[in-house]
Amino acid sequence: MIIYNVTINIENDVREEWLNWMKTVHIPEVMATGYFLEYKICKVLIDEEQGTTYSIQYTAANMDDMKEYQTNHSPRFQKETAARYGSKMVAFRTLLEVV
């Protein structure tokens, strides 16, 4: 199992709108690609001077599915998110293997 972890710091003035968009639009579209088995949205529990940090974790069955997703879908989703939130967010992605 592979976890595709997307960590995002979102500015507080758009946080609620972003979280709603993630839950109702973005994540359902990512899941509809068929490459992931499940997902979790987690709030990172640290005090920050600016924004709020979340971890979105998508679980893929294997690395082949993950690579196909990254090739065929990830660039489009990243571009859509950047166009919508631009400088209001910072994101980084990590691949994890369940051992």
Phi and psi restraints in degrees (range 20) as a CNS / XPLOR table:
assign (resid 1 and name C) (resid 2 and name N)
       (resid 2 and name CA) (resid 2 and name C) 1.0 -119.5 20.0 2
assign (resid 2 and name N) (resid 2 and name CA)
       (resid 2 and name C) (resid 3 and name N) 1.0 133.3 20.0 2
assign (resid 2 and name C) (resid 3 and name N)
       (resid 3 and name CA) (resid 3 and name C) 1.0 -105.9 20.0 2
assign (resid 3 and name N) (resid 3 and name CA)
       (resid 3 and name C) (resid 4 and name N) 1.0 123.9 20.0 2
assign (resid 3 and name C) (resid 4 and name N)
       (resid 4 and name CA) (resid 4 and name C) 1.0 -96.6 20.0 2
assign (resid 4 and name N) (resid 4 and name CA)
       (resid 4 and name C) (resid 5 and name N) 1.0 105.6 20.0 2
assign (resid 4 and name C) (resid 5 and name N)
       (resid 5 and name CA) (resid 5 and name C) 1.0 -101.1 20.0 2
assign (resid 5 and name N) (resid 5 and name CA)
       (resid 5 and name C) (resid 6 and name N) 1.0 122.7 20.0 2
assign (resid 5 and name C) (resid 6 and name N)
       (resid 6 and name CA) (resid 6 and name C) 1.0 -113.7 20.0 2
assign (resid 6 and name N) (resid 6 and name CA)
       (resid 6 and name C) (resid 7 and name N) 1.0 113.8 20.0 2
assign (resid 6 and name C) (resid 7 and name N)
       (resid 7 and name CA) (resid 7 and name C) 1.0 -100.3 20.0 2
assign (resid 7 and name N) (resid 7 and name CA)
       (resid 7 and name C) (resid 8 and name N) 1.0 127.0 20.0 2
assign (resid 7 and name C) (resid 8 and name N)
       (resid 8 and name CA) (resid 8 and name C) 1.0 -130.7 20.0 2
assign (resid 8 and name N) (resid 8 and name CA)
       (resid 8 and name C) (resid 9 and name N) 1.0 130.4 20.0 2
assign (resid 8 and name C) (resid 9 and name N)
       (resid 9 and name CA) (resid 9 and name C) 1.0 -104.2 20.0 2
assign (resid 9 and name N) (resid 9 and name CA)
       (resid 9 and name C) (resid 10 and name N) 1.0 120.9 20.0 2
assign (resid 9 and name C) (resid 10 and name N)
       (resid 10 and name CA) (resid 10 and name C) 1.0 -117.2 20.0 2
assign (resid 10 and name N) (resid 10 and name CA)
       (resid 10 and name C) (resid 11 and name N) 1.0 137.3 20.0 2
assign (resid 10 and name C) (resid 11 and name N)
       (resid 11 and name CA) (resid 11 and name C) 1.0 -64.8 20.0 2
assign (resid 11 and name N) (resid 11 and name CA)
       (resid 11 and name C) (resid 12 and name N) 1.0 143.5 20.0 2
assign (resid 11 and name C) (resid 12 and name N)
       (resid 12 and name CA) (resid 12 and name C) 1.0 -64.6 20.0 2
assign (resid 12 and name N) (resid 12 and name CA)
       (resid 12 and name C) (resid 13 and name N) 1.0 -26.5 20.0 2
assign (resid 12 and name C) (resid 13 and name N)
       (resid 13 and name CA) (resid 13 and name C) 1.0 -69.9 20.0 2
assign (resid 13 and name N) (resid 13 and name CA)
       (resid 13 and name C) (resid 14 and name N) 1.0 -16.7 20.0 2
assign (resid 13 and name C) (resid 14 and name N)
       (resid 14 and name CA) (resid 14 and name C) 1.0 -120.7 20.0 2
assign (resid 14 and name N) (resid 14 and name CA)
       (resid 14 and name C) (resid 15 and name N) 1.0 5.6 20.0 2
assign (resid 14 and name C) (resid 15 and name N)
       (resid 15 and name CA) (resid 15 and name C) 1.0 -56.4 20.0 2
assign (resid 15 and name N) (resid 15 and name CA)
       (resid 15 and name C) (resid 16 and name N) 1.0 -50.4 20.0 2
assign (resid 15 and name C) (resid 16 and name N)
       (resid 16 and name CA) (resid 16 and name C) 1.0 -65.4 20.0 2
assign (resid 16 and name N) (resid 16 and name CA)
       (resid 16 and name C) (resid 17 and name N) 1.0 -41.2 20.0 2
assign (resid 16 and name C) (resid 17 and name N)
       (resid 17 and name CA) (resid 17 and name C) 1.0 -65.1 20.0 2
assign (resid 17 and name N) (resid 17 and name CA)
       (resid 17 and name C) (resid 18 and name N) 1.0 -43.1 20.0 2
assign (resid 17 and name C) (resid 18 and name N)
       (resid 18 and name CA) (resid 18 and name C) 1.0 -61.1 20.0 2
assign (resid 18 and name N) (resid 18 and name CA)
       (resid 18 and name C) (resid 19 and name N) 1.0 -47.1 20.0 2
assign (resid 18 and name C) (resid 19 and name N)
       (resid 19 and name CA) (resid 19 and name C) 1.0 -62.3 20.0 2
assign (resid 19 and name N) (resid 19 and name CA)
       (resid 19 and name C) (resid 20 and name N) 1.0 -41.1 20.0 2
assign (resid 19 and name C) (resid 20 and name N)
       (resid 20 and name CA) (resid 20 and name C) 1.0 -63.0 20.0 2
assign (resid 20 and name N) (resid 20 and name CA)
       (resid 20 and name C) (resid 21 and name N) 1.0 -44.7 20.0 2
assign (resid 20 and name C) (resid 21 and name N)
       (resid 21 and name CA) (resid 21 and name C) 1.0 -62.3 20.0 2
assign (resid 21 and name N) (resid 21 and name CA)
       (resid 21 and name C) (resid 22 and name N) 1.0 -41.3 20.0 2
assign (resid 21 and name C) (resid 22 and name N)
       (resid 22 and name CA) (resid 22 and name C) 1.0 -60.5 20.0 2
assign (resid 22 and name N) (resid 22 and name CA)
       (resid 22 and name C) (resid 23 and name N) 1.0 -46.2 20.0 2
assign (resid 22 and name C) (resid 23 and name N)
       (resid 23 and name CA) (resid 23 and name C) 1.0 -72.6 20.0 2
assign (resid 23 and name N) (resid 23 and name CA)
       (resid 23 and name C) (resid 24 and name N) 1.0 -33.2 20.0 2
assign (resid 23 and name C) (resid 24 and name N)
       (resid 24 and name CA) (resid 24 and name C) 1.0 -101.9 20.0 2
assign (resid 24 and name N) (resid 24 and name CA)
       (resid 24 and name C) (resid 25 and name N) 1.0 -21.1 20.0 2
assign (resid 24 and name C) (resid 25 and name N)
       (resid 25 and name CA) (resid 25 and name C) 1.0 -123.3 20.0 2
assign (resid 25 and name N) (resid 25 and name CA)
       (resid 25 and name C) (resid 26 and name N) 1.0 -64.6 20.0 2
assign (resid 25 and name C) (resid 26 and name N)
       (resid 26 and name CA) (resid 26 and name C) 1.0 -62.5 20.0 2
assign (resid 26 and name N) (resid 26 and name CA)
       (resid 26 and name C) (resid 27 and name N) 1.0 -56.2 20.0 2
assign (resid 26 and name C) (resid 27 and name N)
       (resid 27 and name CA) (resid 27 and name C) 1.0 -62.4 20.0 2
assign (resid 27 and name N) (resid 27 and name CA)
       (resid 27 and name C) (resid 28 and name N) 1.0 -43.2 20.0 2
assign (resid 27 and name C) (resid 28 and name N)
       (resid 28 and name CA) (resid 28 and name C) 1.0 -58.2 20.0 2
assign (resid 28 and name N) (resid 28 and name CA)
       (resid 28 and name C) (resid 29 and name N) 1.0 -36.3 20.0 2
assign (resid 28 and name C) (resid 29 and name N)
       (resid 29 and name CA) (resid 29 and name C) 1.0 -68.0 20.0 2
assign (resid 29 and name N) (resid 29 and name CA)
       (resid 29 and name C) (resid 30 and name N) 1.0 -41.7 20.0 2
assign (resid 29 and name C) (resid 30 and name N)
       (resid 30 and name CA) (resid 30 and name C) 1.0 -62.1 20.0 2
assign (resid 30 and name N) (resid 30 and name CA)
       (resid 30 and name C) (resid 31 and name N) 1.0 -46.2 20.0 2
assign (resid 30 and name C) (resid 31 and name N)
       (resid 31 and name CA) (resid 31 and name C) 1.0 -64.4 20.0 2
assign (resid 31 and name N) (resid 31 and name CA)
       (resid 31 and name C) (resid 32 and name N) 1.0 -32.1 20.0 2
assign (resid 31 and name C) (resid 32 and name N)
       (resid 32 and name CA) (resid 32 and name C) 1.0 -68.0 20.0 2
assign (resid 32 and name N) (resid 32 and name CA)
       (resid 32 and name C) (resid 33 and name N) 1.0 -14.4 20.0 2
assign (resid 32 and name C) (resid 33 and name N)
       (resid 33 and name CA) (resid 33 and name C) 1.0 -67.0 20.0 2
assign (resid 33 and name N) (resid 33 and name CA)
       (resid 33 and name C) (resid 34 and name N) 1.0 -21.8 20.0 2
assign (resid 33 and name C) (resid 34 and name N)
       (resid 34 and name CA) (resid 34 and name C) 1.0 86.1 20.0 2
assign (resid 34 and name N) (resid 34 and name CA)
       (resid 34 and name C) (resid 35 and name N) 1.0 3.3 20.0 2
assign (resid 34 and name C) (resid 35 and name N)
       (resid 35 and name CA) (resid 35 and name C) 1.0 -88.3 20.0 2
assign (resid 35 and name N) (resid 35 and name CA)
       (resid 35 and name C) (resid 36 and name N) 1.0 -13.2 20.0 2
assign (resid 35 and name C) (resid 36 and name N)
       (resid 36 and name CA) (resid 36 and name C) 1.0 -119.2 20.0 2
assign (resid 36 and name N) (resid 36 and name CA)
       (resid 36 and name C) (resid 37 and name N) 1.0 146.5 20.0 2
assign (resid 36 and name C) (resid 37 and name N)
       (resid 37 and name CA) (resid 37 and name C) 1.0 -90.1 20.0 2
assign (resid 37 and name N) (resid 37 and name CA)
       (resid 37 and name C) (resid 38 and name N) 1.0 -34.5 20.0 2
assign (resid 37 and name C) (resid 38 and name N)
       (resid 38 and name CA) (resid 38 and name C) 1.0 -161.6 20.0 2
assign (resid 38 and name N) (resid 38 and name CA)
       (resid 38 and name C) (resid 39 and name N) 1.0 172.9 20.0 2
assign (resid 38 and name C) (resid 39 and name N)
       (resid 39 and name CA) (resid 39 and name C) 1.0 -148.3 20.0 2
assign (resid 39 and name N) (resid 39 and name CA)
       (resid 39 and name C) (resid 40 and name N) 1.0 163.0 20.0 2
assign (resid 39 and name C) (resid 40 and name N)
       (resid 40 and name CA) (resid 40 and name C) 1.0 -140.1 20.0 2
assign (resid 40 and name N) (resid 40 and name CA)
       (resid 40 and name C) (resid 41 and name N) 1.0 144.5 20.0 2
assign (resid 40 and name C) (resid 41 and name N)
       (resid 41 and name CA) (resid 41 and name C) 1.0 -111.7 20.0 2
assign (resid 41 and name N) (resid 41 and name CA)
       (resid 41 and name C) (resid 42 and name N) 1.0 123.5 20.0 2
assign (resid 41 and name C) (resid 42 and name N)
       (resid 42 and name CA) (resid 42 and name C) 1.0 -124.1 20.0 2
assign (resid 42 and name N) (resid 42 and name CA)
       (resid 42 and name C) (resid 43 and name N) 1.0 138.8 20.0 2
assign (resid 42 and name C) (resid 43 and name N)
       (resid 43 and name CA) (resid 43 and name C) 1.0 -91.4 20.0 2
assign (resid 43 and name N) (resid 43 and name CA)
       (resid 43 and name C) (resid 44 and name N) 1.0 129.8 20.0 2
assign (resid 43 and name C) (resid 44 and name N)
       (resid 44 and name CA) (resid 44 and name C) 1.0 -77.9 20.0 2
assign (resid 44 and name N) (resid 44 and name CA)
       (resid 44 and name C) (resid 45 and name N) 1.0 125.5 20.0 2
assign (resid 44 and name C) (resid 45 and name N)
       (resid 45 and name CA) (resid 45 and name C) 1.0 -92.8 20.0 2
assign (resid 45 and name N) (resid 45 and name CA)
       (resid 45 and name C) (resid 46 and name N) 1.0 72.9 20.0 2
assign (resid 45 and name C) (resid 46 and name N)
       (resid 46 and name CA) (resid 46 and name C) 1.0 -135.0 20.0 2
assign (resid 46 and name N) (resid 46 and name CA)
       (resid 46 and name C) (resid 47 and name N) 1.0 151.1 20.0 2
assign (resid 46 and name C) (resid 47 and name N)
       (resid 47 and name CA) (resid 47 and name C) 1.0 -82.1 20.0 2
assign (resid 47 and name N) (resid 47 and name CA)
       (resid 47 and name C) (resid 48 and name N) 1.0 128.5 20.0 2
assign (resid 47 and name C) (resid 48 and name N)
       (resid 48 and name CA) (resid 48 and name C) 1.0 -125.8 20.0 2
assign (resid 48 and name N) (resid 48 and name CA)
       (resid 48 and name C) (resid 49 and name N) 1.0 148.8 20.0 2
assign (resid 48 and name C) (resid 49 and name N)
       (resid 49 and name CA) (resid 49 and name C) 1.0 -70.6 20.0 2
assign (resid 49 and name N) (resid 49 and name CA)
       (resid 49 and name C) (resid 50 and name N) 1.0 -36.7 20.0 2
assign (resid 49 and name C) (resid 50 and name N)
       (resid 50 and name CA) (resid 50 and name C) 1.0 -132.7 20.0 2
assign (resid 50 and name N) (resid 50 and name CA)
       (resid 50 and name C) (resid 51 and name N) 1.0 134.0 20.0 2
assign (resid 50 and name C) (resid 51 and name N)
       (resid 51 and name CA) (resid 51 and name C) 1.0 72.5 20.0 2
assign (resid 51 and name N) (resid 51 and name CA)
       (resid 51 and name C) (resid 52 and name N) 1.0 -177.8 20.0 2
assign (resid 51 and name C) (resid 52 and name N)
       (resid 52 and name CA) (resid 52 and name C) 1.0 -130.1 20.0 2
assign (resid 52 and name N) (resid 52 and name CA)
       (resid 52 and name C) (resid 53 and name N) 1.0 140.7 20.0 2
assign (resid 52 and name C) (resid 53 and name N)
       (resid 53 and name CA) (resid 53 and name C) 1.0 -107.3 20.0 2
assign (resid 53 and name N) (resid 53 and name CA)
       (resid 53 and name C) (resid 54 and name N) 1.0 136.6 20.0 2
assign (resid 53 and name C) (resid 54 and name N)
       (resid 54 and name CA) (resid 54 and name C) 1.0 -127.4 20.0 2
assign (resid 54 and name N) (resid 54 and name CA)
       (resid 54 and name C) (resid 55 and name N) 1.0 153.5 20.0 2
assign (resid 54 and name C) (resid 55 and name N)
       (resid 55 and name CA) (resid 55 and name C) 1.0 -120.1 20.0 2
assign (resid 55 and name N) (resid 55 and name CA)
       (resid 55 and name C) (resid 56 and name N) 1.0 121.2 20.0 2
assign (resid 55 and name C) (resid 56 and name N)
       (resid 56 and name CA) (resid 56 and name C) 1.0 -105.9 20.0 2
assign (resid 56 and name N) (resid 56 and name CA)
       (resid 56 and name C) (resid 57 and name N) 1.0 121.7 20.0 2
assign (resid 56 and name C) (resid 57 and name N)
       (resid 57 and name CA) (resid 57 and name C) 1.0 -116.6 20.0 2
assign (resid 57 and name N) (resid 57 and name CA)
       (resid 57 and name C) (resid 58 and name N) 1.0 117.0 20.0 2
assign (resid 57 and name C) (resid 58 and name N)
       (resid 58 and name CA) (resid 58 and name C) 1.0 -105.4 20.0 2
assign (resid 58 and name N) (resid 58 and name CA)
       (resid 58 and name C) (resid 59 and name N) 1.0 133.7 20.0 2
assign (resid 58 and name C) (resid 59 and name N)
       (resid 59 and name CA) (resid 59 and name C) 1.0 -104.8 20.0 2
assign (resid 59 and name N) (resid 59 and name CA)
       (resid 59 and name C) (resid 60 and name N) 1.0 122.3 20.0 2
assign (resid 59 and name C) (resid 60 and name N)
       (resid 60 and name CA) (resid 60 and name C) 1.0 -107.0 20.0 2
assign (resid 60 and name N) (resid 60 and name CA)
       (resid 60 and name C) (resid 61 and name N) 1.0 151.0 20.0 2
assign (resid 60 and name C) (resid 61 and name N)
       (resid 61 and name CA) (resid 61 and name C) 1.0 -67.9 20.0 2
assign (resid 61 and name N) (resid 61 and name CA)
       (resid 61 and name C) (resid 62 and name N) 1.0 -33.3 20.0 2
assign (resid 61 and name C) (resid 62 and name N)
       (resid 62 and name CA) (resid 62 and name C) 1.0 -159.7 20.0 2
assign (resid 62 and name N) (resid 62 and name CA)
       (resid 62 and name C) (resid 63 and name N) 1.0 171.3 20.0 2
assign (resid 62 and name C) (resid 63 and name N)
       (resid 63 and name CA) (resid 63 and name C) 1.0 -68.9 20.0 2
assign (resid 63 and name N) (resid 63 and name CA)
       (resid 63 and name C) (resid 64 and name N) 1.0 -30.9 20.0 2
assign (resid 63 and name C) (resid 64 and name N)
       (resid 64 and name CA) (resid 64 and name C) 1.0 -61.5 20.0 2
assign (resid 64 and name N) (resid 64 and name CA)
       (resid 64 and name C) (resid 65 and name N) 1.0 -44.3 20.0 2
assign (resid 64 and name C) (resid 65 and name N)
       (resid 65 and name CA) (resid 65 and name C) 1.0 -62.4 20.0 2
assign (resid 65 and name N) (resid 65 and name CA)
       (resid 65 and name C) (resid 66 and name N) 1.0 -41.7 20.0 2
assign (resid 65 and name C) (resid 66 and name N)
       (resid 66 and name CA) (resid 66 and name C) 1.0 -62.3 20.0 2
assign (resid 66 and name N) (resid 66 and name CA)
       (resid 66 and name C) (resid 67 and name N) 1.0 -44.6 20.0 2
assign (resid 66 and name C) (resid 67 and name N)
       (resid 67 and name CA) (resid 67 and name C) 1.0 -64.8 20.0 2
assign (resid 67 and name N) (resid 67 and name CA)
       (resid 67 and name C) (resid 68 and name N) 1.0 -39.8 20.0 2
assign (resid 67 and name C) (resid 68 and name N)
       (resid 68 and name CA) (resid 68 and name C) 1.0 -63.3 20.0 2
assign (resid 68 and name N) (resid 68 and name CA)
       (resid 68 and name C) (resid 69 and name N) 1.0 -43.0 20.0 2
assign (resid 68 and name C) (resid 69 and name N)
       (resid 69 and name CA) (resid 69 and name C) 1.0 -60.2 20.0 2
assign (resid 69 and name N) (resid 69 and name CA)
       (resid 69 and name C) (resid 70 and name N) 1.0 -46.8 20.0 2
assign (resid 69 and name C) (resid 70 and name N)
       (resid 70 and name CA) (resid 70 and name C) 1.0 -61.4 20.0 2
assign (resid 70 and name N) (resid 70 and name CA)
       (resid 70 and name C) (resid 71 and name N) 1.0 -36.4 20.0 2
assign (resid 70 and name C) (resid 71 and name N)
       (resid 71 and name CA) (resid 71 and name C) 1.0 -76.7 20.0 2
assign (resid 71 and name N) (resid 71 and name CA)
       (resid 71 and name C) (resid 72 and name N) 1.0 -45.1 20.0 2
assign (resid 71 and name C) (resid 72 and name N)
       (resid 72 and name CA) (resid 72 and name C) 1.0 -93.9 20.0 2
assign (resid 72 and name N) (resid 72 and name CA)
       (resid 72 and name C) (resid 73 and name N) 1.0 -19.5 20.0 2
assign (resid 72 and name C) (resid 73 and name N)
       (resid 73 and name CA) (resid 73 and name C) 1.0 -133.4 20.0 2
assign (resid 73 and name N) (resid 73 and name CA)
       (resid 73 and name C) (resid 74 and name N) 1.0 -38.3 20.0 2
assign (resid 73 and name C) (resid 74 and name N)
       (resid 74 and name CA) (resid 74 and name C) 1.0 -54.4 20.0 2
assign (resid 74 and name N) (resid 74 and name CA)
       (resid 74 and name C) (resid 75 and name N) 1.0 -45.5 20.0 2
assign (resid 74 and name C) (resid 75 and name N)
       (resid 75 and name CA) (resid 75 and name C) 1.0 -57.7 20.0 2
assign (resid 75 and name N) (resid 75 and name CA)
       (resid 75 and name C) (resid 76 and name N) 1.0 -39.8 20.0 2
assign (resid 75 and name C) (resid 76 and name N)
       (resid 76 and name CA) (resid 76 and name C) 1.0 -65.5 20.0 2
assign (resid 76 and name N) (resid 76 and name CA)
       (resid 76 and name C) (resid 77 and name N) 1.0 -45.6 20.0 2
assign (resid 76 and name C) (resid 77 and name N)
       (resid 77 and name CA) (resid 77 and name C) 1.0 -65.1 20.0 2
assign (resid 77 and name N) (resid 77 and name CA)
       (resid 77 and name C) (resid 78 and name N) 1.0 -40.1 20.0 2
assign (resid 77 and name C) (resid 78 and name N)
       (resid 78 and name CA) (resid 78 and name C) 1.0 -64.6 20.0 2
assign (resid 78 and name N) (resid 78 and name CA)
       (resid 78 and name C) (resid 79 and name N) 1.0 -40.3 20.0 2
assign (resid 78 and name C) (resid 79 and name N)
       (resid 79 and name CA) (resid 79 and name C) 1.0 -65.1 20.0 2
assign (resid 79 and name N) (resid 79 and name CA)
       (resid 79 and name C) (resid 80 and name N) 1.0 -43.2 20.0 2
assign (resid 79 and name C) (resid 80 and name N)
       (resid 80 and name CA) (resid 80 and name C) 1.0 -61.7 20.0 2
assign (resid 80 and name N) (resid 80 and name CA)
       (resid 80 and name C) (resid 81 and name N) 1.0 -43.8 20.0 2
assign (resid 80 and name C) (resid 81 and name N)
       (resid 81 and name CA) (resid 81 and name C) 1.0 -66.0 20.0 2
assign (resid 81 and name N) (resid 81 and name CA)
       (resid 81 and name C) (resid 82 and name N) 1.0 -43.9 20.0 2
assign (resid 81 and name C) (resid 82 and name N)
       (resid 82 and name CA) (resid 82 and name C) 1.0 -63.5 20.0 2
assign (resid 82 and name N) (resid 82 and name CA)
       (resid 82 and name C) (resid 83 and name N) 1.0 -39.2 20.0 2
assign (resid 82 and name C) (resid 83 and name N)
       (resid 83 and name CA) (resid 83 and name C) 1.0 -66.0 20.0 2
assign (resid 83 and name N) (resid 83 and name CA)
       (resid 83 and name C) (resid 84 and name N) 1.0 -33.8 20.0 2
assign (resid 83 and name C) (resid 84 and name N)
       (resid 84 and name CA) (resid 84 and name C) 1.0 -79.2 20.0 2
assign (resid 84 and name N) (resid 84 and name CA)
       (resid 84 and name C) (resid 85 and name N) 1.0 -40.0 20.0 2
assign (resid 84 and name C) (resid 85 and name N)
       (resid 85 and name CA) (resid 85 and name C) 1.0 -116.7 20.0 2
assign (resid 85 and name N) (resid 85 and name CA)
       (resid 85 and name C) (resid 86 and name N) 1.0 -15.0 20.0 2
assign (resid 85 and name C) (resid 86 and name N)
       (resid 86 and name CA) (resid 86 and name C) 1.0 40.9 20.0 2
assign (resid 86 and name N) (resid 86 and name CA)
       (resid 86 and name C) (resid 87 and name N) 1.0 -121.9 20.0 2
assign (resid 86 and name C) (resid 87 and name N)
       (resid 87 and name CA) (resid 87 and name C) 1.0 -76.4 20.0 2
assign (resid 87 and name N) (resid 87 and name CA)
       (resid 87 and name C) (resid 88 and name N) 1.0 0.5 20.0 2
assign (resid 87 and name C) (resid 88 and name N)
       (resid 88 and name CA) (resid 88 and name C) 1.0 -80.8 20.0 2
assign (resid 88 and name N) (resid 88 and name CA)
       (resid 88 and name C) (resid 89 and name N) 1.0 -5.6 20.0 2
assign (resid 88 and name C) (resid 89 and name N)
       (resid 89 and name CA) (resid 89 and name C) 1.0 -145.4 20.0 2
assign (resid 89 and name N) (resid 89 and name CA)
       (resid 89 and name C) (resid 90 and name N) 1.0 157.0 20.0 2
assign (resid 89 and name C) (resid 90 and name N)
       (resid 90 and name CA) (resid 90 and name C) 1.0 -132.6 20.0 2
assign (resid 90 and name N) (resid 90 and name CA)
       (resid 90 and name C) (resid 91 and name N) 1.0 134.9 20.0 2
assign (resid 90 and name C) (resid 91 and name N)
       (resid 91 and name CA) (resid 91 and name C) 1.0 -134.2 20.0 2
assign (resid 91 and name N) (resid 91 and name CA)
       (resid 91 and name C) (resid 92 and name N) 1.0 148.2 20.0 2
assign (resid 91 and name C) (resid 92 and name N)
       (resid 92 and name CA) (resid 92 and name C) 1.0 -142.1 20.0 2
assign (resid 92 and name N) (resid 92 and name CA)
       (resid 92 and name C) (resid 93 and name N) 1.0 153.9 20.0 2
assign (resid 92 and name C) (resid 93 and name N)
       (resid 93 and name CA) (resid 93 and name C) 1.0 -120.5 20.0 2
assign (resid 93 and name N) (resid 93 and name CA)
       (resid 93 and name C) (resid 94 and name N) 1.0 143.4 20.0 2
assign (resid 93 and name C) (resid 94 and name N)
       (resid 94 and name CA) (resid 94 and name C) 1.0 -137.9 20.0 2
assign (resid 94 and name N) (resid 94 and name CA)
       (resid 94 and name C) (resid 95 and name N) 1.0 139.1 20.0 2
assign (resid 94 and name C) (resid 95 and name N)
       (resid 95 and name CA) (resid 95 and name C) 1.0 -101.4 20.0 2
assign (resid 95 and name N) (resid 95 and name CA)
       (resid 95 and name C) (resid 96 and name N) 1.0 133.3 20.0 2
assign (resid 95 and name C) (resid 96 and name N)
       (resid 96 and name CA) (resid 96 and name C) 1.0 -125.1 20.0 2
assign (resid 96 and name N) (resid 96 and name CA)
       (resid 96 and name C) (resid 97 and name N) 1.0 142.1 20.0 2
assign (resid 96 and name C) (resid 97 and name N)
       (resid 97 and name CA) (resid 97 and name C) 1.0 -105.8 20.0 2
assign (resid 97 and name N) (resid 97 and name CA)
       (resid 97 and name C) (resid 98 and name N) 1.0 128.1 20.0 2
assign (resid 97 and name C) (resid 98 and name N)
       (resid 98 and name CA) (resid 98 and name C) 1.0 -75.9 20.0 2
assign (resid 98 and name N) (resid 98 and name CA)
       (resid 98 and name C) (resid 99 and name N) 1.0 125.2 20.0 2
